[in-house]
Amino acid sequence: MSRRPPGWFDPLLTRLGSARSEDFTRLVTPENGGRESAVLVLLGEEPGAGPDVLVLQRAATLRNHAGQPAFPGGAADPEDADARATALREANEEVGLDPASVTVLTELPKLWIPVSDFVVTPVLAWWHAPHPVHPREPAEVAHVARLPVTELVDPANRMRVRHPSGWIGPAFSARGMLVWGFTGGVLATLLEMGGWARPWPRDRVVDLPPSGEAPAPSAGTDAVDETPVR
């Protein structure tokens, strides 16, 4: 595939040109403090299938965000030149992604995850040369999948989830994965910005398992959507 992103990227890139953190979260990112980190929002395209996004499932034994779906990524290392370097390094370490197969397009506003005190820079990229990926460290990553946008925006696959803490946020069911928390919120906003979102029943609320069985939410503390869909 060409390193130049396909035309379906244009509406999203145009909208992101003026995006603010408030478009993604109601939580104010602190000016100081928080652990710098980055995630890779990697959009690819299967022939004849339209765009998809790479998402992994974290291992259930991890200390932070155990069992949750996530974009590849993690905390910055001192040798990382910038957020892009962090996102690509982490994606390589987690799922074997070849950085040379990726064209980085832009960075999203920094977002704060209070439960882990991470300040996250989502890095949007085009997967111009897709290749097989897999969990490189099963103790950290349980599963990895390319989730088609057509499935993510299908009204039958959209819902909100309620955590026992009272937190409620957008979620997606696709390819056997329930995508919620920080990742679900970012995806919901990007799908709206890209012009892909379809109307869906927002009164569909699914309870997550009780505390002790479900991981704490990645973001949000109130019984409202942490990441509003706009």
C-alpha positions in Angstrom: 0.0 0.0 0.0 1.0 3.6 -0.5 2.5 5.5 2.3 0.1 8.3 1.5 -3.1 7.8 3.6 -6.3 7.0 1.7 -9.0 9.6 1.2 -11.2 8.3 4.0 -8.6 9.8 6.4 -9.2 13.3 5.2 -12.3 14.3 7.3 -10.6 12.9 10.5 -7.4 14.7 9.9 -9.2 18.0 9.1 -11.2 17.7 12.3 -8.2 16.8 14.4 -6.4 20.0 13.2 -8.5 22.0 15.7 -9.1 19.3 18.3 -8.8 20.0 22.0 -8.6 17.7 25.0 -12.1 18.7 25.8 -13.3 17.0 22.7 -12.2 13.7 24.2 -12.6 14.0 27.9 -14.2 16.0 30.7 -11.1 15.5 32.8 -8.6 18.4 32.8 -5.1 17.3 31.9 -2.8 18.6 34.6 -0.2 21.1 33.5 2.5 19.4 35.6 2.9 15.9 36.9 1.6 12.6 35.6 3.7 10.0 33.9 4.2 10.7 30.2 3.1 8.0 27.9 1.8 7.4 24.4 -0.5 5.0 22.6 -0.6 4.2 18.9 -4.0 4.6 17.2 -3.2 2.6 14.1 -5.7 2.6 11.2 -5.2 0.1 8.4 -7.3 -1.3 5.6 -7.9 -4.8 4.4 -8.6 -5.1 0.6 -12.3 -4.5 0.0 -13.0 -4.3 3.7 -12.5 -0.6 4.6 -10.6 0.9 7.5 -9.8 -1.0 10.7 -8.0 -0.2 14.0 -5.5 -2.3 15.9 -6.5 -3.1 19.5 -5.0 -5.4 22.0 -6.3 -7.1 25.2 -4.1 -6.7 28.2 -3.3 -9.7 30.3 -5.5 -10.3 33.3 -2.5 -10.4 35.7 -1.2 -6.8 35.0 -1.1 -4.3 37.8 -2.6 -1.5 35.8 -5.7 -1.8 33.5 -5.6 -5.7 33.8 -7.7 -7.4 31.2 -8.8 -4.2 29.5 -8.7 -3.5 25.7 -6.1 -0.9 24.7 -4.3 0.7 21.9 -0.6 -0.5 21.8 1.4 1.9 24.0 2.8 2.6 27.4 5.1 4.8 29.5 7.8 6.9 27.9 11.4 5.7 28.3 14.2 8.3 28.8 15.7 7.4 25.4 12.4 8.0 23.5 12.8 11.1 21.4 9.1 12.0 21.6 5.6 10.6 21.9 5.8 9.0 18.4 8.9 7.2 19.4 7.2 5.9 22.6 4.1 4.7 20.7 6.1 2.9 18.0 8.6 1.3 20.5 5.8 0.0 22.7 3.8 -1.4 19.7 6.9 -3.2 18.6 7.5 -4.6 22.1 3.9 -5.6 22.7 2.7 -7.0 19.3 5.8 -7.1 17.1 4.7 -4.1 14.9 7.4 -3.1 12.4 7.8 0.7 12.8 8.8 0.9 9.1 5.3 -0.3 8.2 3.7 2.7 9.8 3.3 6.3 8.6 2.7 8.6 11.6 0.1 11.4 10.7 -0.5 13.5 13.8 -0.8 13.6 17.6 -4.0 14.0 19.5 -4.2 16.3 22.6 -2.7 14.9 25.8 -5.3 13.1 27.9 -5.1 12.2 31.6 -5.9 8.8 33.1 -6.3 9.5 36.8 -6.4 5.9 38.0 -2.8 5.3 36.9 -1.8 9.0 36.7 -0.6 8.6 33.1 -0.7 11.6 30.8 -1.3 10.0 27.4 -0.5 11.3 23.9 -2.5 9.3 21.3 -0.5 9.1 18.1 -2.6 8.6 14.9 -1.0 6.6 12.2 -1.6 4.9 8.8 -0.6 1.2 8.5 0.7 1.5 5.0 2.3 -2.0 5.0 0.2 -4.3 7.2 1.8 -7.5 8.4 0.9 -10.3 11.0 1.1 -9.2 14.6 0.8 -11.2 17.8 1.3 -10.9 21.5 5.1 -10.9 22.1 4.8 -11.1 25.9 1.8 -13.2 26.9 2.2 -12.0 30.5 1.4 -8.5 29.2 -0.8 -9.0 26.1 -3.4 -11.7 25.9 -4.8 -11.0 22.4 -4.5 -8.6 19.5 -7.0 -7.9 16.7 -7.8 -5.6 13.8 -11.3 -4.3 14.5 -13.2 -3.1 11.3 -14.7 0.3 11.5 -17.9 -1.1 9.9 -18.3 -3.4 12.9 -17.5 -0.7 15.5 -20.1 1.7 14.1 -22.8 -1.0 13.7 -25.6 0.1 16.1 -25.9 -3.6 17.2 -22.3 -3.4 18.5 -22.5 -0.2 20.4 -23.5 0.4 24.0 -22.5 2.1 27.2 -21.1 0.2 30.1 -21.6 0.8 33.8 -18.7 0.0 36.2 -19.6 -0.9 39.9 -17.9 2.4 40.9 -20.7 4.2 39.1 -18.6 5.2 36.1 -20.4 5.0 32.7 -18.8 5.3 29.3 -19.1 4.3 25.6 -18.3 0.7 24.6 -18.1 -1.5 21.5 -18.5 -5.2 21.0 -16.4 -6.5 18.0 -14.5 -9.7 17.2 -15.2 -11.1 20.6 -13.8 -8.0 22.4 -15.6 -5.5 24.6 -13.8 -2.2 24.1 -14.5 0.3 26.8 -12.7 2.7 29.2 -10.1 5.1 27.9 -9.8 3.2 24.6 -13.6 3.1 24.0 -13.9 6.8 24.7 -11.2 7.8 22.3 -12.6 5.5 19.6 -16.1 6.9 20.0 -14.8 10.5 19.5 -12.6 9.5 16.5 -15.5 7.7 14.8 -17.6 10.8 15.2 -14.8 13.1 13.9 -14.1 10.9 10.9 -17.8 10.9 9.9 -18.2 7.1 10.3 -20.5 7.0 13.3 -24.1 5.9 12.9 -27.1 6.5 15.3 -27.2 3.9 18.0 -29.4 3.3 21.1 -27.7 5.3 23.9 -30.1 3.9 26.5 -28.4 0.5 26.0 -26.4 0.2 29.2 -24.5 -3.0 30.2 -23.2 -3.7 33.7 -19.6 -4.8 34.0 -18.9 -7.6 36.5 -18.7 -6.7 40.2 -15.6 -5.2 41.7 -12.9 -7.8 42.0 -13.9 -9.4 38.7 -13.8 -6.3 36.5 -10.8 -3.9 36.3 -11.2 -0.4 37.4 -12.2 2.0 34.6 -9.3 3.7 32.7 -10.8 7.1 33.2 -13.7 8.9 34.8 -15.0 9.1 38.4 -18.7 10.1 38.0 -21.8 8.3 36.9 -21.8 10.1 33.5 -20.0 9.5 30.3 -16.3 10.3 30.9 -15.7 10.7 27.2 -18.6 12.4 25.5 -19.4 11.6 21.9 -19.7 14.7 19.8 
